[in-house]
């Protein structure tokens, strides 16, 4: 994710936008007229005919919806937000109409494919809207407004003409690179101020999506989210608890090691009663600790081999910039120099993306369509506010009449290791789109949403030091224990550090949706859960005047987050299966399947299934098992876990959650008929 791995689930249509798909013929007449709702069902329409009609209508309206959302994310202003809100309103009105029409088929005999399509239709949005058109319109306005507030969020230290104003990217740079305690604290606190004005909007947002969920037969929106996994909501909650129980001991060892190193870096300030200080983890949300490599690297020196991808990317960019500047007159004026710098930034961002594309094509997957390179946002524009949060987009569900699929990514790429890996992640979404865009639209999604997030991350695991050396980003790696531990630590700071964060965000939202977390304790519950799962804390109290959950994109953007936790289990399962398919011999962590078309073919076959069958079946076809399992995580990190235990010997590991952190668990009663 950032953890770099974030897919924008277009404020609306979680599974539909998340999968952005291809379409069949044209919709029923009038379906795309302004203000139109879904085409009306005829009295003798069969279930099969109904699903075919919905697929056609959905595919026809989808480009208009995604275009409006793309504009609202890449040209943030009142006009683009109005267009996005209206497009969302139109889509949700149509979705509600389709769901209402589907009720007449309940209890009827139909094919398994049609039954699955109708079920997916009912679960086709993370933002279930009330039927009442006034409240539906209110919901879309609030959703668009909150995303715009996040995208344009700016922290200004001073008032008046001498304002020192910074947006998220600049504030993240401070956390990533500065080791000044106070500068990091100021940047961290500064970004969190942008969320405070969202609090009342978010409270109303929760009321409205809960109303929409109840109208669909669910107790609340959280229960509806948990219903989308080919298992009951209760089973999904238990499954995530089981998986976390498998990896928690490894995380606790990593936490203990990080705390020791921070105590050495910041004497007397490296922990908060045993919890890690939120602003010192190198990341705004403490979800990826990779930026603390200078503090947490196990070994330095030649024997360990260099893994400084940041420095290599910076050198590449600087060489490119110098070459461009050398072509210009030595007396180039300031404006011209700015343009040269911008062109160098864009060219290097595209080079980084081409490198990622090359990995996918080496597996036998197709090259990205030319339109991708023309329409993608690679770097942050200078002239407008944009949502820099990395995301992958399918704009037209595969194209029509022989036209190329319109797939894009949206990033503000910088020459950093974090962004480099994020590109590989986002292209995982794009290649999933390309693989399943021949399916009917309702089946154009991940086998479940955790699958979508795991694809690019599986590729990341194959970006071993051997692979990074082959593309010139790291030097010769000595086959030593020190080099192995460094490589494992580099991956653990991204993968293992993320896992509890991937779990706690939806634990918070499930509580918000079911009412066990009320608006009066939004912030205290947020920090209680961060303490419980991540073992992190702010260095000073964060009262209810703050809304710190809103400082993470996926909360105002309404993107379910359990998918990211599940993806961190699945990616290791997928990786192991692909390494086996590629004939890898030796320790799992040494495997890179770059260039292996046998493994690539198996991967592409899985992607092509989309959401057309239960995920358990898709999982079995790739891995041989129907169960999600974190044992591959532990196998991969076995050397590091043993090393961490040695480093932590004699230390008191673990942490105490503050006494106030007894947040009630989400209600688990499934509604009748939705098991």
VENDA-V121944 format. One record per residue. N is the residue number from 1. BURIAL is # if it has 16 or more other ideal C-beta (glycine too) atoms within 10 Angstrom, else .. Layout:
BEGIN
n->{N/N}
burial->{BURIAL/BURIAL}
END
This chain:
BEGIN
n->{1/2/3/4/5/6/7/8/9/10/11/12/13/14/15/16/17/18/19/20/21/22/23/24/25/26/27/28/29/30/31/32/33/34/35/36/37/38/39/40/41/42/43/44/45/46/47/48/49/50/51/52/53/54/55/56/57/58/59/60/61/62/63/64/65/66/67/68/69/70/71/72/73/74/75/76/77/78/79/80/81/82/83/84/85/86/87/88/89/90/91/92/93/94/95/96/97/98/99/100/101/102/103/104/105/106/107/108/109/110/111/112/113/114/115/116/117/118/119/120/121/122/123/124/125/126/127/128/129/130/131/132/133/134/135/136/137/138/139/140/141/142/143/144/145/146/147/148/149/150/151/152/153/154/155/156/157/158/159/160/161/162/163/164/165/166/167/168/169/170/171/172/173/174/175/176/177/178/179/180/181/182/183/184/185/186/187/188/189/190/191/192/193/194/195/196/197/198/199/200/201/202/203/204/205/206/207/208/209/210/211/212/213/214/215/216/217/218/219/220/221/222/223/224/225/226/227/228/229/230/231/232/233/234/235/236/237/238/239/240/241/242/243/244/245/246/247/248/249/250/251/252/253/254/255/256/257/258/259/260/261/262/263/264/265/266/267/268/269/270/271/272/273/274/275/276/277/278/279/280/281/282/283/284/285/286/287/288/289/290/291/292/293/294/295/296/297/298/299/300/301/302/303/304/305/306/307/308/309/310/311/312/313/314/315/316/317/318/319/320/321/322/323/324/325/326/327/328/329/330/331/332/333/334/335/336/337/338/339/340/341/342/343/344/345/346/347/348/349/350/351/352/353/354/355/356/357/358/359/360/361/362/363/364/365/366/367/368/369/370/371/372/373/374/375/376/377/378/379/380/381/382/383/384/385/386/387/388/389/390/391/392/393/394/395/396/397/398/399/400/401/402/403/404/405/406/407/408/409/410/411/412/413/414/415/416/417/418/419/420/421/422/423/424/425/426/427/428/429/430/431/432/433/434/435/436/437/438/439/440/441/442/443/444/445/446/447/448/449/450/451/452/453/454/455/456/457/458/459/460/461/462/463/464/465/466/467/468/469/470/471/472/473/474/475/476/477/478/479/480/481/482/483/484/485/486/487/488/489/490/491/492/493/494/495/496/497/498/499/500/501/502/503/504/505/506/507/508/509/510/511/512/513/514/515/516/517/518/519/520/521/522/523/524/525/526/527/528/529/530/531/532/533/534/535/536/537/538/539/540/541/542/543/544/545/546/547/548/549/550/551/552/553/554/555/556/557/558/559/560/561/562/563/564/565/566/567/568/569/570/571/572/573/574/575/576/577/578/579/580/581/582/583/584/585/586/587/588/589/590/591/592/593/594/595/596/597/598/599/600/601/602/603/604/605/606/607/608/609/610/611/612/613/614/615/616/617/618/619/620/621/622/623/624/625/626/627/628/629/630/631/632/633/634/635/636/637/638/639/640/641/642/643/644/645/646/647/648/649/650/651/652/653/654/655/656/657/658/659/660/661/662/663/664/665/666/667/668/669/670/671/672/673/674/675}
burial->{#/#/#/#/#/#/#/#/#/#/#/#/#/#/#/#/#/#/#/#/#/#/#/#/././#/#/././#/#/./././#/#/#/#/./#/./././././#/././#/#/#/#/#/#/#/#/#/#/#/#/#/#/./#/#/#/#/#/#/#/#/#/#/#/#/./././#/#/./#/#/#/#/#/#/#/#/#/#/#/#/#/#/#/#/#/./#/#/././#/././././#/./././#/./#/#/#/#/#/#/#/#/#/#/#/#/#/#/#/#/././././#/#/#/#/#/#/#/#/#/#/#/#/#/#/#/#/./#/#/#/././././././././././#/#/#/././#/#/./#/#/#/././././#/././#/#/#/#/#/#/#/#/#/./#/#/././#/#/./#/#/././#/#/./#/#/#/#/#/#/#/#/#/./#/#/#/#/#/#/#/#/#/#/#/#/#/#/#/#/././#/#/./#/#/././#/#/./#/#/#/./#/#/#/#/#/#/#/#/#/#/#/#/#/././#/#/./././#/#/#/./#/#/#/#/#/#/#/#/#/#/#/#/#/#/#/#/#/#/#/#/./#/#/#/#/./././././#/#/#/#/#/#/#/./#/#/././#/#/././#/#/././././././././././././././././././#/./././#/#/./#/#/#/././#/#/././#/#/./#/#/././#/./#/././#/#/./#/#/././#/#/#/#/#/#/././././#/#/#/#/#/#/#/#/#/#/#/#/#/#/#/./././././#/#/#/#/#/#/#/#/#/#/#/#/#/#/#/#/#/#/#/#/#/#/#/#/#/#/#/#/#/#/#/#/#/./#/#/#/#/#/#/#/#/#/#/#/#/#/#/#/#/#/#/#/#/#/#/#/#/#/#/#/./#/#/././././#/#/././#/././././#/#/#/#/#/#/#/#/#/#/#/#/#/#/#/#/#/#/#/#/#/#/#/#/#/#/#/#/#/#/#/#/#/./#/#/./#/./#/#/#/#/#/#/#/#/#/#/#/#/#/#/#/#/#/#/#/././#/./././#/#/#/#/#/#/#/#/#/#/#/#/#/#/#/#/#/#/#/#/#/#/#/#/#/#/#/#/#/#/#/#/#/#/#/#/#/./#/./././#/#/./#/#/#/#/#/#/././#/#/./#/#/#/./#/#/#/#/#/#/#/#/#/#/#/./#/#/./#/#/#/././././#/#/#/./#/#/././#/#/././#/#/./#/#/./././#/././././#/./#/./#/#/././././#/././#/#/#/./#/#/././#/.}
END
